[in-house]
């Protein structure tokens, strides 16, 4: 069930899966400001930032099914300038969303014949944030793997074959309509994907040698920097660096192959996450939720410019907040709501988002070091997630709890990107 691995894992929490599928279907397949082929190409650009072959392959298929021009699959040099101009905010949102400004928004909205409308831009921003966050879930749950025993999937699905997990369980509340929707649109067949891999290989063959040389050097540099990059500090009240002494989790050969195939969809591939608290820029302002929040600001703006998407996003945020994790929290010696808030606020803190009413000293008390290493890697550098992290982190967690942690990462990361982008749009409008 490699191609249905995402919905299979989310099936451990069927109510969340329902809200996820509704939002994703609306975003990709229902009426909206952007043409259908452009939606899938934007998703390709977003997934490529994290070298997520799983999502890139899926959206390449759907791009072609939507009537997309096959020439576009040769890379960013072969797409319309309007789409190519989206690359800058794609890069920033994926790795350092605190850098996005109203000037980035203004540039996209005022480029003569290639200008975006506000509604189109909001649609694109939601797509980018959705695919960046979903890439974290894909890597976090081990869905991004090679076929066969060499693959690095560590979360094994319990249901056989390529069924959705909820299809294999009785009495879990999944409706027949949800199952029908899941089967129809979640992911595509292995035969099609094998064929797609062959086509993509032919398309990219002329660039692979050059990219492999560059990426080998990049991976070596990443390995040297890894220990320094994975900590988090935040002034006087900070969360301790959880990753000191860890070896680099990158699987060099596999990452080179993946990135070489996907490099044509990226510009500035060396641009990546930097610790917000260690930034070189002049003291970028911390983002305070009391000044700009999803509930009070982001929801109404996104819903006004892209009808109904705000309601679907809000339902998804509320659904993940309502998931039960009593056993997981009990093992950490706290209430479920306290444990979930610790994970959520830790993720937002890594992106410079602060809650004035939260004591960040709780993070070190609630989250064990290896759990923090895992959360930070999946959130900030998901492509570096490896089996060693799974083995050291997962020992005390049930399967559904592992999925729950990854759902929290998905939603917290998506909301963080949306907050920065929507705040910049608000500032532009004002």
NORWO-V625958 format. One record per residue. N is the residue number from 1. RES is the residue in one small letter. NEAR is the number of other ideal C-beta (glycine too) atoms within 12 Angstrom. Layout:
BEGIN
N & RES & NEAR
N & RES & NEAR
END
This chain:
BEGIN
1 & x & 30
2 & x & 33
3 & x & 33
4 & x & 37
5 & x & 39
6 & x & 44
7 & x & 45
8 & x & 40
9 & x & 44
10 & x & 45
11 & x & 39
12 & x & 37
13 & x & 38
14 & x & 32
15 & x & 28
16 & x & 38
17 & x & 40
18 & x & 30
19 & x & 30
20 & x & 40
21 & x & 39
22 & x & 30
23 & x & 38
24 & x & 40
25 & x & 28
26 & x & 30
27 & x & 41
28 & x & 37
29 & x & 21
30 & x & 21
31 & x & 18
32 & x & 28
33 & x & 26
34 & x & 34
35 & x & 23
36 & x & 26
37 & x & 28
38 & x & 33
39 & x & 38
40 & x & 36
41 & x & 45
42 & x & 51
43 & x & 46
44 & x & 47
45 & x & 45
46 & x & 44
47 & x & 44
48 & x & 43
49 & x & 47
50 & x & 48
51 & x & 41
52 & x & 41
53 & x & 38
54 & x & 45
55 & x & 48
56 & x & 42
57 & x & 40
58 & x & 39
59 & x & 44
60 & x & 40
61 & x & 33
62 & x & 33
63 & x & 36
64 & x & 28
65 & x & 21
66 & x & 24
67 & x & 15
68 & x & 28
69 & x & 19
70 & x & 22
71 & x & 18
72 & x & 30
73 & x & 35
74 & x & 22
75 & x & 28
76 & x & 32
77 & x & 19
78 & x & 20
79 & x & 30
80 & x & 22
81 & x & 18
82 & x & 25
83 & x & 36
84 & x & 26
85 & x & 31
86 & x & 45
87 & x & 35
88 & x & 29
89 & x & 42
90 & x & 41
91 & x & 32
92 & x & 35
93 & x & 44
94 & x & 49
95 & x & 40
96 & x & 33
97 & x & 42
98 & x & 34
99 & x & 30
100 & x & 41
101 & x & 26
102 & x & 22
103 & x & 18
104 & x & 32
105 & x & 36
106 & x & 21
107 & x & 23
108 & x & 36
109 & x & 28
110 & x & 19
111 & x & 21
112 & x & 12
113 & x & 10
114 & x & 19
115 & x & 19
116 & x & 35
117 & x & 21
118 & x & 27
119 & x & 24
120 & x & 29
121 & x & 39
122 & x & 40
123 & x & 36
124 & x & 44
125 & x & 48
126 & x & 46
127 & x & 47
128 & x & 45
129 & x & 47
130 & x & 42
131 & x & 45
132 & x & 50
133 & x & 51
134 & x & 49
135 & x & 49
136 & x & 49
137 & x & 47
138 & x & 43
139 & x & 49
140 & x & 49
141 & x & 44
142 & x & 35
143 & x & 41
144 & x & 42
145 & x & 30
146 & x & 21
147 & x & 19
148 & x & 9
149 & x & 9
150 & x & 12
151 & x & 22
152 & x & 33
153 & x & 29
154 & x & 33
155 & x & 40
156 & x & 24
157 & x & 35
158 & x & 22
159 & x & 24
160 & x & 14
161 & x & 16
162 & x & 25
163 & x & 24
164 & x & 40
165 & x & 36
166 & x & 37
167 & x & 31
168 & x & 23
169 & x & 22
170 & x & 9
171 & x & 8
172 & x & 22
173 & x & 17
174 & x & 31
175 & x & 18
176 & x & 13
177 & x & 14
178 & x & 30
179 & x & 28
180 & x & 17
181 & x & 25
182 & x & 34
183 & x & 25
184 & x & 17
185 & x & 29
186 & x & 36
187 & x & 34
188 & x & 27
189 & x & 19
190 & x & 20
191 & x & 13
192 & x & 20
193 & x & 28
194 & x & 18
195 & x & 18
196 & x & 31
197 & x & 25
198 & x & 16
199 & x & 21
200 & x & 36
201 & x & 21
202 & x & 17
203 & x & 25
204 & x & 31
205 & x & 18
206 & x & 15
207 & x & 27
208 & x & 24
209 & x & 15
210 & x & 16
211 & x & 30
212 & x & 24
213 & x & 17
214 & x & 21
215 & x & 33
216 & x & 22
217 & x & 19
218 & x & 29
219 & x & 33
220 & x & 18
221 & x & 19
222 & x & 31
223 & x & 22
224 & x & 15
225 & x & 24
226 & x & 29
227 & x & 19
228 & x & 20
229 & x & 31
230 & x & 39
231 & x & 31
232 & x & 39
233 & x & 23
234 & x & 30
235 & x & 16
236 & x & 9
237 & x & 22
238 & x & 23
239 & x & 39
240 & x & 25
241 & x & 25
242 & x & 31
243 & x & 33
244 & x & 17
245 & x & 15
246 & x & 29
247 & x & 19
248 & x & 27
249 & x & 36
250 & x & 35
251 & x & 30
252 & x & 24
253 & x & 16
254 & x & 27
255 & x & 39
256 & x & 28
257 & x & 25
258 & x & 42
259 & x & 40
260 & x & 34
261 & x & 38
262 & x & 42
263 & x & 36
264 & x & 32
265 & x & 48
266 & x & 39
267 & x & 23
268 & x & 18
269 & x & 31
270 & x & 21
271 & x & 20
272 & x & 28
273 & x & 41
274 & x & 30
275 & x & 32
276 & x & 37
277 & x & 28
278 & x & 24
279 & x & 20
280 & x & 12
281 & x & 16
282 & x & 6
283 & x & 13
284 & x & 23
285 & x & 19
286 & x & 25
287 & x & 36
288 & x & 19
289 & x & 29
290 & x & 16
291 & x & 18
292 & x & 31
293 & x & 28
294 & x & 36
295 & x & 19
296 & x & 16
297 & x & 27
298 & x & 39
299 & x & 29
300 & x & 21
301 & x & 35
302 & x & 39
303 & x & 23
304 & x & 21
305 & x & 30
306 & x & 37
307 & x & 18
308 & x & 24
309 & x & 41
310 & x & 29
311 & x & 21
312 & x & 30
313 & x & 42
314 & x & 28
315 & x & 26
316 & x & 43
317 & x & 36
318 & x & 21
319 & x & 29
320 & x & 39
321 & x & 28
322 & x & 21
323 & x & 36
324 & x & 24
325 & x & 35
326 & x & 20
327 & x & 17
328 & x & 35
329 & x & 26
330 & x & 17
331 & x & 20
332 & x & 27
333 & x & 16
334 & x & 22
335 & x & 18
336 & x & 26
337 & x & 20
338 & x & 25
339 & x & 35
340 & x & 33
341 & x & 29
342 & x & 39
343 & x & 46
344 & x & 41
345 & x & 37
346 & x & 45
347 & x & 44
348 & x & 43
349 & x & 44
350 & x & 46
351 & x & 47
352 & x & 36
353 & x & 39
354 & x & 33
355 & x & 25
356 & x & 16
357 & x & 12
358 & x & 25
359 & x & 19
360 & x & 32
361 & x & 19
362 & x & 26
363 & x & 37
364 & x & 23
365 & x & 20
366 & x & 33
367 & x & 40
368 & x & 26
369 & x & 26
370 & x & 24
371 & x & 36
372 & x & 38
373 & x & 39
374 & x & 46
375 & x & 44
376 & x & 44
377 & x & 41
378 & x & 49
379 & x & 46
380 & x & 45
381 & x & 38
382 & x & 45
383 & x & 45
384 & x & 43
385 & x & 46
386 & x & 35
387 & x & 24
388 & x & 22
389 & x & 38
390 & x & 32
391 & x & 18
392 & x & 25
393 & x & 34
394 & x & 28
395 & x & 17
396 & x & 17
397 & x & 30
398 & x & 21
399 & x & 27
400 & x & 30
401 & x & 33
402 & x & 35
403 & x & 42
404 & x & 38
405 & x & 47
406 & x & 48
407 & x & 44
408 & x & 46
409 & x & 43
410 & x & 47
411 & x & 44
412 & x & 40
413 & x & 48
414 & x & 49
415 & x & 42
416 & x & 46
417 & x & 49
418 & x & 46
419 & x & 41
420 & x & 45
421 & x & 48
422 & x & 44
423 & x & 37
424 & x & 37
425 & x & 40
426 & x & 29
427 & x & 21
428 & x & 25
429 & x & 19
430 & x & 12
END
